[in-house]
Amino acid sequence: MRRMALTLLLVWFCGSVVAESERLAISCGALGVELQLCQQGVDSWSSETGVPVKIISTPNSASERFALYQQILASRSSDIDILQIDVVWPGTLAPHLIDLSRYIGENTTRQYFTTLITNNTIDGRLVAMPWFTVAGVLYYRKDLLEQYAYTPPTTWQQLTRIARHIQNAEREAGHSRMQGFVFQAKGYEGLTCDALEWVDSFGGGTLVNHQGEVTIDNPQAIAALELASSWIGDIAPQGVLNYDEEQSRGVFQSGNAVFMRNWPYAWALGNAKDSPVRGKIGVIALPRGGKLGHHSGVLGGWQLAVSKYSKYPQLAADLVQYLTSYAEQKRRATAGSYNPTIPVLYQDADVLAATPFFGTLYESFENAVARPSRITGDQYARVSAEFYYAVHDVLAGKKSAAVALPQLQRKLERLSRDGQW
Ligand code: GLC
């Protein structure tokens, strides 16, 4: 039925002599092989439907991408029909997005992780379809840990010791560029993710709790950030203060780091034919903050949404459904280790053969820790920015965690007007 309606629409669309400016446009991320995978998916849909699609690549930094989208949407521009949006944006961008449930039925949506469909449903409107989901994980060099007779760390304190020992021993052995640990500490959304994992894994909460109360000023959060700031210049280079995902991957993949915090996409690239660390990588859950802490991993991931200002919402919704379908997600999971948003794909033999930790870390993905975007709504970008500024100051040695976190607590409380966001 849907196909028939779409075919009729296509006849109209194509019959009306599609001008260059009238084709569909989709924004895709360009991290690692993201753009290439998006292009391939879009090309298959185009050849099936005959509708030309233009791909617009966007900045790698989630924070910069958000600013760009806000500008485009505020001007009600029809330049982008389909937007790739972060898991923390549906609440803020919802007024500019169409309700996809008009085109994508419950029979389809019920196959996806319920938490993601709930996350993307704002005031009863399904404003985006989950495309891929992620959680932060720990990458380590299996060969180096074996060589130095270590088992993979389960606490951050162990990681610190192992990283320091191997880094220094390797440097003495002539590998002068070796680093112990690389992660994302540039002042942007990525640092919010990393720092929330440190804090949460120490039992220090997630910045704002489910009731909307700001919780960041607590001893566990301070201890977590103190440990993280001790890494800079010890097991992590000063330059990490300017690293995003790709810069960390660059260092790790060229063989110059023992540990890396990153998202799952780095697995496929690290094991690519030309990768110097191919076959030498292990992936486990991020460490606990000491014996009393727990494993944590922040929920990340991207959704596809259709702009309210699109001239072709039905076609755009069809492309969204195609790109987020089982077959496309399987292709992306096997070729690029992009985590599916359809749970049954985690039992698919081809998917598990390509990325074994999708099976071993399934629970980490299912229980990934959400950033407080739902509760803080429109204010999330501001809350996150205040958090990463404060953490960046602590890591850069400008302030101690014991000074920065009470200040941040007060600032966020002022923003929240007593828990009302
Ligand atoms: C990844 C995650 C996204 C997060 C971003 C931060 O792209 O999927 O959710 O906001 O990293 O850098």
Boltz pocket constraint, residues with backbone or C-beta under 6 A from the ligand:
constraints:
  - pocket:
      binder: B
      contacts: [[A, 60], [A, 61], [A, 62], [A, 86], [A, 87], [A, 88], [A, 134], [A, 189], [A, 190], [A, 191], [A, 193], [A, 245], [A, 263], [A, 299], [A, 300], [A, 301], [A, 302]]
      max_distance: 6.0
